Amino acid sequence: MIENVKIDLIKVEEENQLIVGEIKKSSSFIKSATMQLAYYLSILKKYVPNLKAKIYIPLEKRSINIELNDELEKELKKCITNINNIVQREIPPSLKESKNKYCFKCAYYNLCYS
């Protein structure tokens, strides 16, 4: 583990390209998986330049390439800022306030709303 990054898979593909992979059961949460890999890439780029990533969805026989470009990095920084703002609050946002349909499926739902 490097800097709290726990990688599902590391693979070498064509032309010795190193790939960091995440294995997901379905494509339901592609956006969050993309942001997870973007975070990994942002941490690991200081150790391995030109690192790329893939989301693997075996049940759908599908994979999605992820590259940390300027646009994705900007989006990642915005997400991290939003997360930090939520963490700094004394109480979590109300479900109405958050307008987040994912809260009900989140592993931390009980931590926020119990």
C-alpha positions in Angstrom: 0.0 0.0 0.0 1.3 3.4 -1.0 -0.2 6.5 0.7 -3.5 4.7 1.6 -3.9 3.5 -2.0 -5.0 -0.1 -2.2 -4.9 -1.3 -5.8 -6.9 -4.3 -7.0 -4.7 -5.1 -9.9 -1.4 -4.0 -11.5 -0.8 -5.2 -15.0 1.8 -4.7 -17.8 0.2 -4.3 -21.3 1.6 -3.6 -24.8 4.8 -1.7 -25.0 5.5 -2.2 -21.3 2.6 0.1 -20.3 1.9 -0.2 -16.6 -1.9 -0.4 -15.9 -3.5 0.1 -12.5 -6.8 -1.7 -12.4 -10.0 -1.7 -10.4 -12.4 -4.6 -10.6 -16.1 -3.8 -10.3 -19.2 -6.0 -10.3 -21.2 -3.8 -12.6 -21.0 -0.5 -14.5 -23.6 1.1 -12.1 -21.0 3.3 -10.4 -18.6 4.1 -13.3 -18.3 7.7 -12.3 -17.2 6.9 -8.7 -14.9 4.2 -10.0 -13.4 6.7 -12.4 -12.8 9.2 -9.6 -11.3 6.4 -7.4 -8.7 5.6 -10.2 -8.1 9.2 -10.9 -7.2 9.6 -7.2 -4.9 6.6 -7.4 -3.2 8.0 -10.5 -2.7 11.4 -8.9 -1.0 9.8 -5.9 1.1 7.3 -7.9 2.2 9.7 -10.7 5.1 10.9 -8.6 6.4 7.3 -8.4 5.4 6.1 -11.9 5.1 8.7 -14.6 2.8 7.9 -17.6 0.8 5.5 -15.5 -2.6 4.5 -16.9 -5.7 2.8 -15.4 -8.5 0.6 -16.3 -11.9 -0.3 -14.8 -12.5 -4.0 -15.3 -16.1 -5.3 -15.3 -15.8 -9.0 -15.7 -19.5 -9.9 -15.6 -20.1 -7.4 -18.5 -16.9 -8.5 -20.3 -16.0 -4.9 -20.5 -13.1 -2.6 -19.5 -12.8 1.2 -19.5 -9.5 3.1 -20.0 -8.8 5.9 -17.6 -6.1 8.6 -18.1 -5.4 11.4 -15.7 -5.7 14.4 -18.0 -6.1 18.1 -17.0 -9.9 17.9 -17.1 -10.1 14.8 -14.9 -7.6 16.2 -12.5 -9.6 19.4 -12.1 -12.7 17.3 -11.5 -10.9 15.2 -8.9 -9.7 18.3 -7.0 -13.3 19.6 -6.9 -14.5 16.2 -5.5 -11.7 16.3 -2.9 -12.7 19.8 -1.9 -16.4 18.8 -1.6 -15.5 15.7 0.5 -13.3 17.8 2.8 -16.2 20.3 3.2 -18.5 17.5 4.2 -16.0 16.0 6.6 -15.5 19.4 8.3 -19.1 19.7 9.2 -20.3 18.8 12.7 -23.2 16.8 11.3 -23.7 15.4 7.8 -25.9 17.1 5.3 -29.5 16.1 5.4 -30.6 13.6 2.7 -32.7 16.4 1.1 -29.8 18.8 1.2 -27.4 16.4 -0.3 -29.7 15.4 -3.1 -27.6 12.4 -3.5 -29.3 9.2 -4.7 -26.2 7.2 -3.8 -26.4 7.8 0.0 -28.8 4.9 0.5 -26.4 2.5 -1.1 -23.2 3.9 0.5 -21.2 1.7 2.9 -21.0 4.7 5.2 -24.7 5.5 5.3 -25.1 4.3 8.9 -22.1 6.4 10.0 -23.8 9.5 8.7 -27.5 8.9 9.4 -27.7 6.6 12.5 
